[in-house]
């Protein structure tokens, strides 16, 4: 099993969610997060200067069986990309075990 964590633009969340559903990933968790990225320039809006160093993003956490790893990553890459700086990152890590609390079932079948 793999844990796929993605930090994406909040504006792309709906498109990413739909792309994940299309490839059969129907369960994941998400959080609204603030981070600091490489973009250092500020912006001016209605005469007021504000910093863009604190960036609002959405953090997704998806656990999938090994055979869904590449499909899930490609769905996120294609749907989250704008081509601009700040599109986000994807991190992949191994999951040793998973348990379904209701039945005490363990392993990859808990993800279905």
Residue pairs with C-beta under 8 A, 6 or more apart in sequence:
1 63
1 64
1 65
1 66
1 94
1 95
1 98
1 108
1 111
2 63
2 64
2 65
2 66
2 68
2 69
2 92
2 93
2 94
2 95
3 61
3 62
3 63
3 92
3 93
3 94
3 95
4 60
4 61
4 62
4 63
4 64
4 69
4 72
4 73
4 76
4 90
4 91
4 92
5 59
5 60
5 61
5 62
5 90
5 91
5 92
5 93
6 16
6 59
6 60
6 62
6 76
6 80
6 88
6 89
6 90
6 91
7 33
7 35
7 57
7 58
7 59
7 60
7 88
7 89
8 16
8 57
8 58
8 60
8 76
8 80
8 87
8 88
9 57
9 58
9 80
9 82
9 86
9 87
9 88
10 32
10 56
10 57
10 58
12 79
12 80
12 82
13 30
13 58
15 79
15 80
16 60
16 75
16 76
16 79
16 80
18 79
19 75
19 76
19 78
19 79
20 26
20 28
20 62
20 72
20 75
20 76
22 75
23 68
23 71
23 72
23 75
24 68
24 71
25 62
25 64
25 68
25 71
25 72
25 75
27 62
27 111
28 60
28 61
28 62
28 63
29 60
29 61
30 58
30 59
30 60
30 61
31 58
31 59
32 56
32 57
32 58
32 59
33 56
33 57
33 58
33 59
34 54
34 55
34 56
34 57
35 54
35 55
35 57
36 53
36 54
36 55
37 53
37 55
37 85
37 86
38 85
38 86
39 52
39 53
39 55
39 85
39 86
40 53
41 52
42 49
42 50
42 51
42 52
43 49
43 50
43 52
44 50
55 86
57 88
60 76
62 72
63 95
63 98
63 111
64 72
64 111
65 108
65 111
69 92
73 90
73 92
76 90
77 90
80 87
80 88
81 87
97 106
97 107
98 106
98 107
98 108
98 110
98 111
99 105
99 106
99 110
100 106
100 110
